């Protein structure tokens, strides 16, 4: 049992309200952050002991993850990333990933937006996934834009090799949004459209502190949609949430067993 486990009486009352909201919803959207991945064993980036809050060889990790630093020192980035981003296949989808995939398959989740780059939502079976900060799945050459698959690059990085393009010799970069790069404009526009018209918004494992993605739930509440937040730490949108849970595992164990009995939507 985690430290965030809620009192059973209070929790049961809230989970029944959440089930009702889900059953009534026709356009639910979900926003997930690093807290979801921690249940699979992937370290949080911005938590108390997060990877981004530490230093690596006396350098701030957030500096290492800037595009200007990468272009100057790709070898240092890959030394850092070797043990952080290039063992993702060792982690497995957890109960949150699998339950959300089931909810989508039955017609309840219409869009899933994630800050996570670990590909676990897709591996769990979710289809309508929008990776706001990109993904480690694909890489591209900074010179000629040739694409490379994660596994091909991961093998090189784990061997201590800075990956270079076999076509032009350019440096290869993961398709993850670094500091100093713009988010995908298509994803941002799609998010604005879906969150602005949703009838239920779920925020899972995110502190809602990184813009512009943190503003997605605001689009939902601005138009009167219920907001449900499940996160261990407080967020700046807790006060407008219809429901607030603190324990992802407790919440999704309850949702998972219940949802097995839920019939698919007709629409």
C-alpha positions in Angstrom: 0.0 0.0 0.0 1.4 3.4 -1.0 1.6 6.4 1.2 -1.1 8.0 -0.9 -3.7 5.3 -0.3 -7.0 6.9 0.5 -9.5 6.0 3.3 -11.7 3.3 1.9 -15.0 4.9 2.8 -14.1 8.2 1.2 -12.5 6.5 -1.8 -15.6 4.3 -2.5 -17.9 7.3 -2.5 -15.6 9.1 -5.0 -15.0 6.1 -7.2 -18.7 5.5 -7.6 -19.1 9.1 -8.8 -16.3 8.6 -11.2 -17.9 5.5 -12.7 -21.1 7.5 -13.2 -19.2 10.2 -15.0 -17.5 7.7 -17.3 -20.7 5.9 -18.2 -22.4 9.2 -19.1 -19.5 10.5 -21.1 -19.4 10.4 -24.9 -16.2 12.3 -25.6 -13.8 11.6 -22.7 -10.2 12.7 -23.1 -7.3 11.8 -20.9 -4.0 13.6 -20.1 -1.2 11.6 -18.5 2.2 12.5 -17.0 5.2 10.9 -15.4 3.3 9.6 -12.4 1.7 7.0 -14.7 5.1 5.6 -15.8 6.4 5.4 -12.2 4.1 2.5 -11.6 6.1 0.6 -14.3 9.3 1.5 -12.5 10.4 4.4 -14.7 11.8 7.2 -12.5 9.8 10.4 -12.3 11.5 13.4 -14.0 10.2 16.3 -11.8 9.3 14.7 -8.6 11.1 15.0 -5.3 14.0 12.8 -6.5 13.3 13.3 -10.2 15.8 12.8 -12.9 15.4 16.4 -14.0 15.9 17.9 -10.6 19.4 16.3 -10.2 22.7 17.1 -11.8 24.9 14.8 -14.0 28.6 15.4 -13.9 28.0 18.8 -12.4 25.7 19.8 -15.3 21.9 20.4 -14.8 20.0 17.7 -16.6 17.6 20.3 -18.1 20.7 21.9 -19.8 21.7 18.5 -21.3 18.1 18.3 -22.7 18.3 21.6 -24.6 18.6 21.4 -28.3 21.5 23.9 -28.3 23.5 21.6 -25.9 22.6 18.5 -28.0 23.9 20.2 -31.2 27.2 21.1 -29.5 27.7 18.0 -27.4 25.7 15.0 -28.7 28.2 12.6 -27.1 27.5 14.0 -23.6 23.7 13.7 -24.2 24.0 10.1 -25.2 26.2 9.3 -22.2 23.5 10.6 -20.0 20.6 9.1 -22.0 22.3 5.7 -22.2 20.9 4.5 -18.8 17.8 6.7 -18.9 16.1 6.5 -22.3 17.7 3.5 -23.9 16.4 0.7 -21.7 12.7 1.5 -22.2 12.0 -2.0 -23.5 12.8 -3.3 -20.0 9.6 -1.7 -18.6 6.1 -3.0 -19.1 2.7 -1.3 -19.3 1.0 -1.1 -15.9 -2.7 -1.2 -14.8 -3.2 2.4 -15.8 -2.0 1.8 -19.4 -3.9 -1.4 -19.9 -7.2 0.0 -18.4 -7.0 3.1 -20.6 -6.4 0.9 -23.6 -9.5 -1.2 -22.7 -11.6 2.0 -22.1 -10.6 3.2 -25.6 -11.4 -0.2 -27.2 -14.9 -0.1 -25.7 -15.4 3.4 -27.0 -15.0 5.5 -23.8 -11.7 7.2 -24.4 -11.7 9.4 -27.5 -8.2 10.9 -27.1 -5.2 10.2 -24.9 -2.6 12.9 -24.6 0.6 12.1 -22.8 3.8 13.9 -21.6 5.6 10.6 -21.5 8.1 9.5 -24.1 8.3 5.8 -23.1 5.8 4.4 -25.6 4.0 2.4 -22.9 0.5 3.6 -23.9 1.0 2.3 -27.4 2.4 -0.9 -26.2 -0.6 -1.4 -24.0 -2.9 -1.1 -27.0 -4.1 2.5 -27.0 -4.5 3.8 -30.6 -5.6 7.4 -30.3 -2.4 8.5 -28.5 -0.9 12.0 -28.9 2.7 12.2 -27.5 2.9 15.9 -26.6 6.7 15.8 -25.9 7.4 13.3 -28.6 8.6 9.7 -28.3 11.7 7.6 -28.3 10.1 5.3 -30.9 11.6 7.2 -33.9 14.9 9.1 -34.4 16.0 11.3 -37.3 19.2 12.6 -38.8 19.7 16.3 -38.0 21.3 16.7 -41.4 19.2 14.8 -44.0 16.1 13.9 -41.8 16.4 10.1 -42.5 14.4 8.2 -39.9 15.6 5.4 -37.7 13.9 3.0 -35.3 14.4 3.0 -31.5 15.8 -0.5 -31.3 18.4 0.2 -34.0 19.6 3.3 -32.2 19.4 1.9 -28.7 21.8 -0.9 -29.5 24.4 1.6 -30.6 23.9 3.9 -27.6 24.2 1.1 -25.2 27.5 0.2 -26.8 28.7 3.7 -26.2 28.4 4.8 -29.8 27.1 8.2 -30.8 24.6 7.3 -33.5 25.3 8.7 -37.0 23.3 8.5 -40.2 24.4 5.8 -42.6 23.4 8.0 -45.4 25.1 11.3 -44.8 27.0 10.9 -41.5 24.9 13.4 -39.6 24.1 13.2 -35.9 20.9 11.2 -35.1 18.5 12.7 -32.5 15.5 11.1 -30.8 12.1 12.5 -31.8 11.6 13.9 -28.3 11.0 17.6 -27.9 14.0 19.2 -26.3 14.1 22.5 -24.5 14.3 25.2 -27.3 12.2 23.2 -29.7 8.5 23.7 -30.5 5.8 21.2 -29.8 4.0 19.6 -32.7 1.5 22.2 -34.0 -0.9 19.4 -35.2 -1.0 17.9 -31.7 -1.6 21.3 -30.0 -4.4 22.1 -32.4 -6.0 18.7 -32.0 -5.7 19.0 -28.2 -7.4 22.4 -28.2 -10.2 21.0 -30.3 -10.7 17.8 -28.2 -10.3 19.3 -24.7 -12.6 22.2 -25.7 -15.4 19.9 -26.7 -15.0 17.0 -24.2 -17.7 16.1 -21.7 -15.1 14.5 -19.3 -11.4 15.2 -18.7 -9.1 12.9 -16.7 -5.7 14.0 -15.6 -3.5 11.2 -14.4 0.0 11.4 -12.8 0.7 15.0 -13.9 1.5 18.0 -11.7 0.2 20.2 -14.5 3.3 22.4 -14.2 4.7 22.2 -17.7 3.2 24.5 -20.3 1.6 24.5 -22.8 0.3 21.0 -22.1 -0.7 21.9 -18.6 -3.3 24.2 -20.0 -5.2 21.4 -21.8 -7.6 20.7 -18.8 -8.4 24.4 -18.6 -10.0 24.2 -22.1 -12.3 21.4 -20.7 -13.3 23.1 -17.5 -13.8 26.5 -19.3 -16.6 24.8 -21.3 -18.2 23.1 -18.3 -16.7 19.6 -18.5 -16.0 17.7 -15.3 -12.3 17.5 -14.4 -11.0 14.4 -12.5 -7.4 14.6 -11.2 -5.5 11.6 -9.9 -2.1 12.6 -8.7 0.0 12.2 -5.6 1.1 15.9 -5.5 -1.1 18.9 -5.6 -1.8 20.6 -8.9 -2.7 24.2 -9.7 -6.1 23.0 -11.0 -7.2 21.0 -7.9 -9.6 23.7 -6.9 -11.7 23.4 -10.1 -11.6 19.6 -10.1 -14.9 17.7 -9.8 -13.1 14.8 -8.2 -9.6 14.5 -6.8 -7.8 11.2 -6.1 -4.3 10.8 -4.7 -3.4 7.2 -5.5 -3.2 6.1 -9.1 -2.8 2.4 -8.3 -5.8 2.3 -5.9 -8.0 4.2 -8.4 -7.2 2.0 -11.4 -7.4 -1.3 -9.6 -11.0 -0.3 -8.8 -11.6 1.0 -12.3 -10.0 -2.0 -14.0 -12.1 -4.7 -12.2 -15.3 -2.7 -12.7 -14.7 -1.9 -16.4 -14.4 -5.6 -17.3 -18.2 -5.7 -16.7 -19.0 -2.5 -18.7 -20.5 -2.9 -22.1 -19.0 -1.2 -25.2 -20.5 2.0 -26.3 -22.8 1.9 -29.3 -21.6 5.1 -30.8 
